[in-house]
Amino acid sequence: MAKAFKSLTREAMRKLKPGDSINENGIIFKRLSKNDGVFKVNVMIDGQRIHRLIGKESDGTTRTQAEEYIEKVRRDARDERLALPKGRKITLSFSEAGEKYLHTLKEEGGKDMDTKRYRLNQHLIPSFGHIPLSKISSSDVERYKQQRLQEVALPGGEKQKPKDETKLKTTAKGTINRELAVLSHLFNKAIEWGWITVRPAKICRFHEGQGRITYLTVDQIQRLIESARADQNQQIYPFIIIGLETSMRKMEILSIRPEHIDLNRRVIFIPKAKAGMREQPITQHLAEFLRGYLDVFPKGTPWLFPSVAAKEGHTNNILKPFRRVVAAAGLDPKQVVRHTLRHTAITHLVQAGVDLPTVKRISGHKTLTMVERYAHQNGEHIQAAMEKLQDRLKLTE
C-alpha cells in the first residue's frame, strides 16, 4: 500500500529554495542550484541501513520511482527471509550465523570444532559480526585480510605483548588462510541449510610458500620415545608410538576405539578421517605393541585413550604431557609439536624410497601434490637414487 505524503508533495517540492530539503517516509528530496532537484532514499530494512541516490528531476526521476525502489528492497528482504529456518523473522547477521553454524555443525558431528570456534569468536565474528550474512562482499573479505596482516601475532598465544618489541611478528598468511577456510565452510553450510541461496562473496586466499617441514632424526626419535616411556602420563607413550608408526593425525589417534583395531590385518579403521573414512596400515612392531597393550586394557572401555572428564569420553588435549616429554628429550617444544610426529613418519617413508602413491595411501592425504612436499626434506635419498641410476647404467669416466 502506497504511503500517504503530507510534506513531500509536488507543491512543497516546487517551493523549496536551493539547499533546502524535505524528508518523509524514507525519501529525501533536495533542491539543488539551477532549480534542479534530487531524490534519495534512506531507510532501515531488516537491521540494515539503505542509503541510495535515486536520481535528479532533470533526468526524469520522480517520487514514485523512489517509492518503487523502497518497495523493491523490502520485497527482496522478504524473499531472503523465506529461505531462512522456520521461525526466523529477520535476516541473519554474521554473528548469529556463526553461533548457529557452530551449534548445527556440532550436532552433525563436525570436525575440529574447537579450532573453528576459536577462529570465529576470536577473529571472524569481531570483524563481520554486524553485517548480514547475505550482504558480506568480496571487498569486506579483502579488507579483513589486510587488517589481519597488520595485526600482531603474539608468541605462544600470549595475551600481553612481550617487553622486547623486536620479538613481535605480524599474522602469517597461512594463519589467515585457515580463518578464511572457516569462513568459506560457513558459507557452504549456510547454503546447504537454507539460510542463504548463493555465496555472498568470493574468497581469494593468500599464496603460501612451501616452507620447511620439521621432522625428527632417528636419534631424536629414540630420545623422544625414551622420555615418553618414563613420563607419568600413561597415554603419552602409546600416543607418540602410534603417531610415529602410522602418520595419523592427533584426533585420529585420540578417537581410536579398540574394536577398530584389526591386529591380524594390521590396520586401524578411521571412520572420520580428514579425507573421509579409511583404513590405516600399521607396522608389525606397532601391531605387537597394541596386542600387549590391549591384553591389559580394561575390558569394555570404549576408547583407546579414555577420559572421564571429557564430554566425548576420550582424551581431546594431550598438549601438556607432550611438551613435557619433548623438553625431557632435549628438544624444543616450540619447534616439535604434535603434528611433527606425522611429518616425521611421512618424511622417513619418502627417504626410505617408498613411492609417493604408496605414501599417500599410508598418510591419508587427498592428493599427491600434498605428499610431494616431503620429497624435498634432506636430499640424501635423492642422491642415493641417482647413484643407483649410475650403477644401473654402468657409467664410468
N, C-alpha and C positions, 0 to 999 in steps of 0.2 A: 504494500500500500504506500502511495506517494506521501511524503511528508508535507505538512502544511507550513508555508513560509509566511511569517509576519514582517520580518525585517528585510530579508533578501528578496525583494520584489523588483520588477523591472523599473518602476518609478524611482525606488530608492537607489538603485544602482546608477540610474542616469544622473541623479543629483549629487553623486559623490564627487568631491574635489580630488585632484591628483595627490596621491599619498595616503588617502583615506581608504578604509576597507570595512566590509561587513562580514561577520562570521555567524552562520546559523546552520544547525543540523549537520555539522562536519564539513560544510562547504564555505570556502573563503573567496570573496570577490574583492579585488583591489583595483582602484582606479590608478592608471599609470599616466605618465605625461603624454601629450599629444592626443588626449581624450581616449586612449585605448584602455582596455581592462583585461584582467587575467583571473582565471578561475583555478583554485587549488582545493585539494581535499586533505583534511586532517582528522582522522577518526581512529578509534581504538577498537580492534576486532580480535576476539579470542586472545586477549592479553598482548597483542602486538600493535604498535603504533604505525599506522599507514599514513604517510605524508607524501602526496604526489601532486605535481603540476599537471593540470588537465589541458590548458591552452588559453590562447588570447581571443578576445572578441573579434579582433581583426581577421583571425583565421577561421571564424565561423563557430567558435566554441560557445555553448550556451549552458545555463544552469542545469538543463535537462541532462546534458551529457555528463556533468559531474554527478548528478543523482544516479545515472545508469552505471557509472563506474563504481560507486559505493555499493550498489546492489550486486554488481558482479563479484566484488571482493567478498561480500557477505555470503553469496551463493557458493563461491569456491571454498570458503571456510566450512560451510555446512557439508559440502561434498567430502572434504577431508575428514570431518568428524564421523561420517558414515563408515569409514574404513577402520576406525578405532575400536578397541574392545568394547563389548556391550556395557553400557552404563557410563562410559566416558563422555563427558559433556563438553570438554574443551580440548583444544589441540595440545598434545603432549609437549612440554618443554623438554629440553635435553636432560635436565636434572631429573625430571620424573621418569623419562625413558631409561636413564641409566639405572635408577633404582629398580624399575620393573624388569629390565634386562637381566640384572644380577639375580633377582628372585626367580624369574621364569627359567633362566638358564640352569640354575642350581636344581630346580625341580626336574629338568630334563637330563640331569647327570652331566652337566658341562664340566670341562676340564680347566685346570689352572684357575680356579675361582678366586683364590687369594690374590694372585697376581693381577687378574682382571679388576678385582675390587680396588686394589691399591692404585692402579693406573687411572681408573675412573675417578675415584674420590680425591686423589692427590693432584691430578693434573687436568684431565679432560672435563670433568664437571665444573671446576672453578673457571675454566675458560669458556665453555659453551653452555653452561647451565641455564642462563636466562633466555637463550634462543630457542624458539620452537623447533622440534626435531626436523620437521619437513622444510624449514627455512634456512638450515645451515648451508652455506655456499662454499664453493671451492676457494674463494678469497678468504673466507673465515678459517679454512683449514691451513692455507698458506700463511696466514697471519699467526696462527698457533705455532706452526713450525719455526718461524723466525723468532717468535717470542721465546720458545723453549731453547733455541740455540744460544740465546743471550743469557739464560739463567745459569746460575752456578750449581754444579753438581757437587754436593759436599761429600768428602771421602768417608767411606764406610757407613753411609746412611746417617751420619751425624746430623743433629738438628741445629747446631751452632757452628758458626764459621771458626776455623782454626786461627790461632794468633798469627801464624805465618801465612800471610795473604798469597804468597807465591805458590802455595800448595793448592790453591783453588783452581778448578777446571770447569769449563762450561759443559753443558749437557752433550753427550755423544750423540751422533746421528743415529747410531744403532739403537740407542735407548728411545729416541723419538719415534723411530720406525716401529718399535714394539708397541708404543702407545697408539700409533696410527692403525696398527693391526687390530687393536681392540675396537677402535672407532669404526673401522671397516666391518668388523664382525657384527657390531651392534646394528649398523645399517642393514646388513643382510638379514639378521634375525628379525628386525623391525618389519621388513617386507614380508618375511615368512609368517610372522604372527599377525599380519594385517594392520599394523599401526600406521604404515605409510605405503604408498603404491609404487614409488620409484626411489632410487638412491638420490638423496638431496644434493650430494656433492661428489666430485671426482677427487680421489685421494692419490696424490703422487708422492711416493716415499723417496727418501734420500738414497743416493747410491752409496753403498758401503764397500770399503776396500776389503780384500780377503782377510787381512790381519794374520797374526800368528796364533796358532792353536797350541796352548800349553799342554804338554804331556809329560809323564814321568818316565825316567830311565829305569832299567831293570834294578839297579841298585836302590833307587829311590822307592820303587815298588816294594822291595823287600823290607826296607826300613818302615814304610807305612804299615805294612801287614803286621810286622812285629809290634809296633806301637798299638795297633788296633787290638791285637790278641791280648795285650797286657792292660787294656783300658777297663775301667769299672763298668762301663755301659756294655751290656751283653748283646746288644743289637748292632753295634758299630762294626764288629769284625765280620759277621755274615753280610752286612750291607756292602762293605768295601770289597769283599771277596766276590760277591755276585756282580758288582759293578765292573770290576777289573776283568772278569772272565766271561762277560756277556755283552758289555757296552750298553746295558739297559739304562734308561733314564731314571732319575730319582724316584718319581711317583710310581713308575712301573715296578720298581723293586719293592717299595714300601707297601704296595697294594697286592702283593703276591698272596694267593690262597694255597694252602697245602695241596688241595685237590687239583690245582692247576699244574703241579709239577709231575711230569712223567719221566721217571728215572730210567726206565727201560729204553725209551726212545730218545732220552737225553734232550728234552725240550721243556720249556715253560710256556704255558698258554697265557697270552696277554690280551684280555678282552677289550681294553680301552687304550690301545697304543695311539701315539700321535697320528700315525698314518693309517689307522684302522687296526682291527684285531689281527694278531699274528702269533705264530709260534716261534719262540726264541730258542735257538740252539744253544746248548751249554757244553762245556768241556767235560772230559771224563773225570778230571780232578774235582770239578765243581759237583758233578753228579755223586761222587763218592762222599764229598763233604756234606751235601744235602741229605744223603741217605743216613749218615750218622747223626746229623742234626735233627732229622725228623724222628729218629728212633727214640730220642729222649724228649721230644716235643710233647707237651701236654695234649692228650687226645681230646678232640672236639674243638680245639682252638681254631676259629675261622680264618685267622690271618697269620702269615709267617712272622710279621712284625706287629704283634698285638699291642694295644694301648687302651687301658680302661678309661683314661682321661679324655681321649679323642672321641668326638661325636661319631666319626666313621667307624670307630672300633680298632683302627690301626694307626700306627705312628705316622704323623704328617711332617714333622720337623725334626731332623737329626743333625741340625747345624752345629750346636754347641759341642757334642761329643766329637763330631768330625773335625772341627777346628782344633780341639784339644789334641786329637791324635796326630793331626798334621804337624802341629807345633812340636809334639813329643818326638816326631820323626826328624826334626831338624829342618823342616820345610816351612815356607811362608804361607800362612793361611789366607793372605790376600791374593796370592797367585794360584794356589792349589785349592780349588773349590770342588764341590760335589760333582759337578759336570766334568771335572778333569778326569774322573775315572772313565767316563765314556770316551773322551778324547784319547786317553791313553790306550784303551783296548783297540779302538779303530786304527790309531796310528801304528801300533805294533802289528796288527793284521796286515796293513799295507806294506810295512817294512819287511815283513816275513815273506813277501812275494805273493800274497793271496790276491787273485784277480778282483778288480773293483766290483763287478756284478755280484760276486760271492760276498764281498764285504758289505755291499748294500743289503743283501739278504739277511746277513747277521745283524747289522746295525739298525735295520728298520727305517732307513732313510727313504724319502719319497722318490728322489731322483739320483742318478749317477753324478750329476754336477755337484751335488752336496758332498758326495764321497770324495770327489777328485781333489777337494781342498786338502785332504790328508796326504795326498801323494807328494806334496811339497815339503813335508816335515823331514828334515835330516836326509840328505840325498844319498846316504850310503847304499841303500837298497837299489837306487837308480844306477849308481856306479857299478854295483855288483852285477846288475842286469847287462850293462854294456860290456863288462868283462866276459860274461857268458856268451854274448854275441861274438866277441873277438875270438874266443876259444872255438866256438862253433864254426866260424869261417876259416879258422886256422891261418890267420893273417900274421905275418912276420915282417920285420924290417927288410 
